[in-house]
């Protein structure tokens, strides 16, 4: 995906063993279309060489404030003027302290103070250094000054200790950077999303489920978070990773999904029901595994009862959020989607063809609402999810 196409990033590096991960990040940023100019402190060059970073980015690396390669000898100004952001990975305690105080004693810190673009820093240090009151004070100070601080995470550290201070992984930094550059039409909104299939037990080892992969719902959760929303994702069983910044609550059955949604919906501005919820569950699922000998050669006879309609129940609440339903159909998509819009009393139905959507990485969507039909052409699910979230945000803004 070309999520960073046209973006020019200055990738600052300071002294820390996590610098080896910055090499991978430089590759990943370029895979997503960014151009990358590396600037290293003297400390960083002890952990990884400028030659490595030059080879990976195809650009000479700058380390020295007095570097004569810039014709006007003003590398600290020129390098950042062309940048969409300066991203410092890893950011040491020393670097954060300098930025907090406006110190400029090398090229990177001088660039940061002289910049006219956003600054993002990704701390990486021993847990005691991160926990030190001075570091905490400095990190708060730079955040107050408008610097975006990503992480740190908790976990195993290169020093052998375990705790907070560990640098985010390159993929996490990449996702946070992509999110940083997305428009924020959902800022301040709370969005509740259901995704994936549900699993209705027959006995402790067997269940009835469906082919929903959860990919569309997870992409929408990511896109809503990127758009600035606070997102809670209620998920049936899937093999997918939770999108960055999204709160995920796992459920198995439709009734569990109903209970969690009803608990979480208070305060939500928008509910997007993407889950392929089972319409029925097995009455009296067996507590013990059904044995062939026990049920006879015709197999077991299962009796079903209807599950609650989560979307209709949310839409019927006195203070209902803006409700979006999905219609995954194998035939008569338009007619089914339009009747669902009226029957469930929701603001928007998103239609797709089940056989062209389930399990795939791409999809095509049609939106049905009071405005009529709007088509979102076949594309990667994340691209579509961003378009859908933008369409929902615009409709919510017009409605309120
Ligand atoms: O009625 P039908 O299952 O076709 O409607 C699909 C839409 O309703 C989807 O948005 C789905 O997430 C939602 N739904 C629900 N609870 C159910 C069944 C469907 O929220 N029990």
Boltz pocket constraint, residues with backbone or C-beta under 6 A from the ligand:
constraints:
  - pocket:
      binder: B
      contacts: [[A, 194], [A, 254], [A, 273], [A, 274], [A, 275], [A, 276], [A, 277], [A, 278], [A, 279], [A, 307], [A, 308], [A, 309], [A, 310], [A, 311], [A, 312], [A, 324], [A, 325], [A, 326], [A, 327], [A, 328], [A, 340]]
      max_distance: 6.0
